[in-house]
Every structure is written in structure tokens, then in C-alpha cells.
């Protein structure tokens, strides 16, 4: 976790951070992120779809980058993306499915989520369950040392620019999305790479402001659990890659009244493998 100089710009926790209160009868909540689903990742798609069908959890919280790229909700009208949305819709009929935007799929719209029974989760959000609260985020906003990305993020999150982009023909948006992926791949050719980590001071500031013992985030593709301060920890979610682009990896973080465990996707050949 990168340390910042005293002159670094502070990143306060948003004052209007929403809180989701889980029903009292829930037994388990799953967290996943960074699946980067695309037509070229059929094994990852299959493992994800199987987990959503077979998980024993009451809810699955997707903390960003479910899709490799999302250039508008008209993607859901056909092809691979329509299959993904169908999986979400079917799963949402039997359990809560919540979606938080990541840096690859921040153009997923509220109307599309609502039409398919998926709950929008703002970044960051608080979740209250099992007599405690945790803070969740995709994590990219905390990677302050990735200066070029933070500059890009501020630009592409502007609502006016997004409206202008979404008004373009789908073929143009797809081409622009492919160009953005090629640029990213040229800068970081290996999916085994480690992203810039979250900023230490900003992360501790968020956890202190939220008054919670746990932060859960993705984005960095470096799954691990780290102590932040006495009594507080951050759990970094795994990226998923089962299609030969690196070391096979797919992991779910499950939260129960007993705490947190890292498990293999349910319905997969590997079965569940818990870690302390």
C-alpha cells in the first residue's frame, strides 16, 4: 500500500456514503470483482454463471469490472453481453445481486440494472450485517499514485462527456472501447501485473471516517488481507482469469457471522477452499 507525502491531496470519504442494511435472516454474503467478462473468456464466464446459480449465499455483491468493457446498455440487447445480463436476471430472481461500477464498466446504467432486478451499489458504500458494518469500494479512486489514471478518471466520469459518448452509434462506441483496451494492454502487457496499490493515508482515512473495522475492495488484482491499523483490516478481492491469460485464478470472499473466508466459486470443479 503506497505511502503518500504530507503534501498529498486528501481524499475524504464522501459525506453521503449510503448504507445497505442486510435482512436479519441472511446467513452469508459473497463479494466478487474484476472478472473482466468478454466473449474471449468463456471459462471465466462459465465459472461465474455457475457460482451465481449455485452459491449458498443470500446475496452476491459485485464490486466493479464485471465486464472487460461496457460501452452502453444497448449491448444487453444481443450477443455475449445479453447472455451475461440473462445470468444476472436469473440469479436476481432467487437472491440479491448488487452491482458497483468499476473502471471498465462505469457506463452500466441504472435502468438496465433495475429492469433485470439488480441493485445499484454506489462507490463507496457501507454494508451492515452480522452485527457489524464494512466499507466497500471498487478501489480505483484510492489509487492516488496512478496519476495518469486519476486524470483520465476525472475526465471520463463527467456526465456531459458520457452523454455525448452514449449518443454515438454502437459500432463507433465498440471501436473506441477496443482502442482503449489496446492502449491499456500496450501499457501493461501482462494480466499478471500488479496495479498501483491503494494509498495508505487515504485508505486509513476512509476507514476511520466510516468508523468500521473492515474495507473490501478490488481493482488491484492482488488478492490478500492487510492490517490497516490495530483492529482494522482491508480485504482485497481476487481478479478472475480461467482462460489462459495467466495463472488460473477465481475466488470469492464470503462474509458470515463467523467472519470472512476466501472460497472457490461454487459449482466449480475445484469445490470450496476456505482460507483463514
Backbone torsions as a table, in degrees:
resi	resn	phi	psi	omega
1	UNK	NA	118.4	-172.9
2	UNK	-68.5	138.3	176.2
3	UNK	-94.6	143.5	-176.9
4	UNK	-106.5	157.3	176.1
5	UNK	-75.4	159.3	-180.0
6	UNK	-59.0	-23.0	-178.4
7	UNK	-84.6	-1.2	-177.7
8	UNK	-62.5	146.7	179.0
9	UNK	-70.6	130.3	-178.7
10	UNK	-71.2	152.3	176.8
11	UNK	-125.5	85.2	-176.3
12	UNK	-69.5	151.2	173.2
13	UNK	-65.4	131.0	179.2
14	UNK	-55.3	135.1	-177.0
15	UNK	-63.5	-31.0	-176.5
16	UNK	-94.5	30.8	178.7
17	UNK	-59.0	118.4	-176.3
18	UNK	-75.4	157.5	176.9
19	UNK	-121.2	127.9	172.0
20	UNK	-100.6	125.7	179.5
21	UNK	-103.3	116.7	-178.1
22	UNK	-72.0	145.6	174.8
23	UNK	-58.1	148.4	-174.5
24	UNK	-64.9	-23.3	-176.9
25	UNK	-90.2	1.7	178.1
26	UNK	-66.4	142.1	-179.9
27	UNK	-108.3	-25.9	-176.1
28	UNK	-158.5	146.7	176.2
29	UNK	-129.2	131.8	177.2
30	UNK	-102.3	142.5	174.5
31	UNK	-122.3	131.2	175.1
32	UNK	-139.0	160.1	174.7
33	UNK	-163.3	168.5	169.3
34	UNK	58.4	45.2	174.1
35	UNK	-80.2	-27.9	177.4
36	UNK	52.2	48.9	-176.9
37	UNK	-64.6	137.1	176.5
38	UNK	-154.7	165.3	178.6
39	UNK	-58.5	-23.7	-179.0
40	UNK	-85.9	5.0	179.4
41	UNK	-123.0	61.3	-174.1
42	UNK	-65.5	-36.2	-179.5
43	UNK	-68.8	-40.1	177.1
44	UNK	-64.3	-43.0	176.7
45	UNK	-58.3	-45.4	-177.8
46	UNK	-63.3	-42.6	179.4
47	UNK	-65.1	-40.6	178.4
48	UNK	-65.1	-46.3	-179.8
49	UNK	-62.6	-40.0	178.8
50	UNK	-64.6	-40.3	179.9
51	UNK	-64.8	-43.9	179.4
52	UNK	-63.2	-31.3	177.6
53	UNK	-75.0	-38.8	-167.5
54	UNK	-105.9	-11.9	-176.0
55	UNK	-57.0	141.1	176.1
56	UNK	-86.3	-1.5	-179.7
57	UNK	-72.2	155.7	177.5
58	UNK	-80.8	-19.1	-177.2
59	UNK	-153.8	150.3	172.6
60	UNK	-123.5	120.2	178.1
61	UNK	-102.8	116.6	-179.0
62	UNK	-97.4	112.5	-172.1
63	UNK	-99.4	49.3	169.2
64	UNK	99.7	155.1	-179.9
65	UNK	54.1	42.9	169.4
66	UNK	-62.8	-38.8	-177.9
67	UNK	-107.3	148.5	174.6
68	UNK	-63.7	-38.9	174.8
69	UNK	-157.1	145.1	177.1
70	UNK	-137.4	113.9	-173.9
71	UNK	-109.1	17.2	177.5
72	UNK	144.2	152.2	-173.6
73	UNK	-71.5	-12.2	174.6
74	UNK	-69.3	-10.6	171.3
75	UNK	-59.9	-30.7	-175.7
76	UNK	-72.0	-2.7	-175.7
77	UNK	-84.4	-9.0	-179.6
78	UNK	-175.0	168.5	174.7
79	UNK	72.4	-157.5	-175.6
80	UNK	-59.1	-42.6	-177.3
81	UNK	-63.9	-34.9	176.4
82	UNK	-64.0	-36.3	176.0
83	UNK	-63.1	-42.2	178.6
84	UNK	-61.9	-45.6	-179.6
85	UNK	-64.3	-35.2	176.1
86	UNK	-62.7	-39.2	176.6
87	UNK	-63.2	-44.7	178.5
88	UNK	-60.1	-44.8	-178.0
89	UNK	-63.1	-45.1	-179.8
90	UNK	-64.7	-41.9	180.0
91	UNK	-66.8	-38.8	-178.6
92	UNK	-67.0	-15.4	176.8
93	UNK	-76.0	-15.7	-176.1
94	UNK	-121.3	-13.3	-178.8
95	UNK	-157.9	167.3	177.1
96	UNK	-77.5	129.2	172.8
97	UNK	-116.9	122.7	179.2
98	UNK	-118.1	142.0	-176.1
99	UNK	-125.7	127.7	172.3
100	UNK	-113.2	134.7	-179.0
101	UNK	-69.5	144.6	172.5
102	UNK	-111.0	-165.7	179.8
103	UNK	-78.9	-15.1	178.4
104	UNK	-97.6	-21.5	-173.2
105	UNK	-132.2	36.3	-179.3
106	UNK	-73.5	-6.7	177.8
107	UNK	-92.5	4.1	172.4
108	UNK	-63.4	127.2	-172.0
109	UNK	-93.2	155.3	179.1
110	UNK	-61.4	-40.1	-176.6
111	UNK	-64.0	-40.2	179.6
112	UNK	-66.4	-42.7	178.3
113	UNK	-61.6	-48.4	-177.7
114	UNK	-61.5	-40.0	-178.8
115	UNK	-63.9	-22.7	-177.5
116	UNK	-110.8	13.9	173.2
117	UNK	77.5	15.8	-177.2
118	UNK	-97.1	135.2	-178.3
119	UNK	-87.7	130.9	175.4
120	UNK	-75.9	132.5	177.3
121	UNK	-117.1	118.8	-179.0
122	UNK	-75.2	157.6	-177.9
123	UNK	-114.9	116.4	-1.2
124	UNK	-86.6	168.3	175.3
125	UNK	-139.1	158.0	172.8
126	UNK	-105.3	142.0	175.7
127	UNK	-123.6	125.9	178.6
128	UNK	-106.4	120.4	179.9
129	UNK	-162.2	154.6	174.3
130	UNK	53.8	39.5	174.7
131	UNK	66.9	23.3	174.9
132	UNK	-150.5	178.8	177.9
133	UNK	-130.6	147.8	174.3
134	UNK	-130.2	156.3	176.2
135	UNK	-105.1	133.9	-179.2
136	UNK	-125.2	146.5	-179.6
137	UNK	-156.5	156.3	169.6
138	UNK	-64.6	-41.3	174.9
139	UNK	112.8	-19.9	-174.6
140	UNK	-65.4	-31.5	-179.7
141	UNK	-65.2	-21.3	-178.4
142	UNK	-89.6	-6.3	-178.1
143	UNK	-87.3	70.3	-170.5
144	UNK	-70.1	-24.8	-179.8
145	UNK	-76.2	-11.1	173.9
146	UNK	-86.0	75.2	-169.5
147	UNK	-62.5	-43.8	-179.2
148	UNK	-61.8	-42.2	179.4
149	UNK	-65.9	-41.7	-179.4
150	UNK	-62.3	-36.3	176.4
151	UNK	-64.9	-46.2	178.0
152	UNK	-60.5	-42.8	-177.6
153	UNK	-60.7	-42.9	-179.5
154	UNK	-62.4	-35.0	-178.4
155	UNK	-73.0	-51.6	-171.8
156	UNK	-74.3	-15.2	177.7
157	UNK	-86.1	0.5	177.9
158	UNK	-70.2	129.7	-174.2
159	UNK	-63.1	-37.7	-179.8
160	UNK	-64.4	-41.3	178.4
161	UNK	-66.4	-38.7	178.6
162	UNK	-64.6	-42.2	178.2
163	UNK	-62.0	-41.3	179.6
164	UNK	-64.8	-42.4	179.4
165	UNK	-63.4	-45.7	-177.0
166	UNK	-69.3	-15.5	177.3
167	UNK	-81.2	-11.2	179.1
168	UNK	-73.9	155.6	174.9
169	UNK	-58.4	148.3	-177.5
170	UNK	-56.4	-41.2	-179.3
171	UNK	-59.8	-38.8	178.2
172	UNK	-66.3	-42.7	-179.1
173	UNK	-65.6	-38.9	176.5
174	UNK	-61.1	-43.5	-179.5
175	UNK	-63.4	-41.8	178.1
176	UNK	-65.5	-36.9	177.0
177	UNK	-64.5	-41.8	177.7
178	UNK	-64.0	-38.8	179.1
179	UNK	-64.9	-40.0	178.6
180	UNK	-64.2	-39.3	178.5
181	UNK	-65.4	-41.9	179.4
182	UNK	-62.8	-39.1	178.3
183	UNK	-63.8	-43.8	179.1
184	UNK	-62.9	-42.3	-179.1
185	UNK	-66.8	-33.4	179.8
186	UNK	-70.1	-31.3	178.2
187	UNK	-78.9	-31.8	-176.7
188	UNK	-135.7	80.8	-170.7
189	UNK	-67.7	-17.6	-176.6
190	UNK	-112.7	131.9	175.5
191	UNK	-75.5	-4.2	174.7
192	UNK	-81.7	-7.8	-176.0
193	UNK	-62.1	159.7	171.7
194	UNK	-103.8	129.6	177.9
195	UNK	-70.2	166.7	168.9
196	UNK	-57.6	134.5	-176.7
197	UNK	-80.1	166.9	177.2
198	UNK	-66.6	154.5	-180.0
199	UNK	-76.8	132.1	-174.6
200	UNK	-62.9	-50.1	-175.7
201	UNK	-67.1	-42.9	179.9
202	UNK	-63.8	-39.7	-178.8
203	UNK	-66.2	-47.5	177.7
204	UNK	-62.6	-34.5	177.7
205	UNK	-64.3	-41.4	177.7
206	UNK	-63.0	-46.2	-177.3
207	UNK	-64.5	-40.9	179.1
208	UNK	-66.7	-42.9	-179.4
209	UNK	-65.1	-36.1	179.2
210	UNK	-79.0	-17.4	-178.9
211	UNK	56.8	54.1	-179.8
212	UNK	-128.0	157.2	178.4
213	UNK	-88.8	-11.0	-170.8
214	UNK	-139.1	136.2	167.2
215	UNK	-116.8	134.7	175.7
216	UNK	-119.8	129.2	178.4
217	UNK	-151.2	166.9	175.3
218	UNK	-118.7	-138.0	172.2
219	UNK	78.6	-41.3	-171.1
220	UNK	-84.4	-8.7	179.3
221	UNK	56.7	34.7	-178.9
222	UNK	-134.3	70.9	-174.1
223	UNK	-61.3	127.3	179.3
224	UNK	-176.5	170.0	174.5
225	UNK	-120.4	132.2	-174.0
226	UNK	-128.5	136.2	172.1
227	UNK	-71.0	133.3	176.8
228	UNK	-95.6	-41.9	-178.1
229	UNK	-166.0	168.3	177.3
230	UNK	-52.9	121.0	177.6
231	UNK	87.6	3.6	179.5
232	UNK	-136.1	149.3	-175.0
233	UNK	-146.5	153.0	170.0
234	UNK	-118.7	134.4	176.4
235	UNK	-104.7	118.5	178.6
236	UNK	-94.9	125.2	-177.4
237	UNK	-76.2	154.4	176.9
238	UNK	-79.1	144.5	161.7
239	UNK	-77.4	163.9	178.8
240	UNK	-115.5	132.0	175.5
241	UNK	-155.4	103.9	179.3
242	UNK	-117.9	19.4	-172.3
243	UNK	-118.9	26.8	171.9
244	UNK	82.2	14.0	178.9
245	UNK	-91.8	9.2	-178.3
246	UNK	161.1	-162.9	176.9
247	UNK	-61.9	125.3	-179.8
248	UNK	-55.5	131.8	-176.1
249	UNK	-151.9	132.2	174.4
250	UNK	-163.1	120.6	-172.7
251	UNK	-147.5	145.3	177.4
252	UNK	-116.9	138.1	171.5
253	UNK	-99.0	115.6	-178.1
254	UNK	-104.6	132.6	179.4
255	UNK	-111.9	124.6	174.9
256	UNK	-132.8	-179.4	177.5
257	UNK	-62.4	-20.1	179.3
258	UNK	-86.1	-9.4	179.2
259	UNK	125.4	-150.2	-175.1
260	UNK	-113.8	141.7	176.5
261	UNK	-140.7	142.9	175.6
262	UNK	-95.9	123.8	-175.5
263	UNK	-129.7	158.6	171.5
264	UNK	-73.7	154.6	176.8
265	UNK	-56.3	135.7	177.7
266	UNK	-72.9	144.6	-175.2
267	UNK	88.5	-3.9	178.9
268	UNK	-87.7	165.9	-178.1
269	UNK	-68.3	-27.3	-175.0
270	UNK	-75.0	-24.8	-174.9
271	UNK	77.2	-175.8	-176.9
272	UNK	-85.3	132.8	176.7
273	UNK	-129.5	105.6	-177.1
274	UNK	-87.6	150.7	176.5
275	UNK	-128.8	150.3	-179.4
276	UNK	-67.7	NA	NA
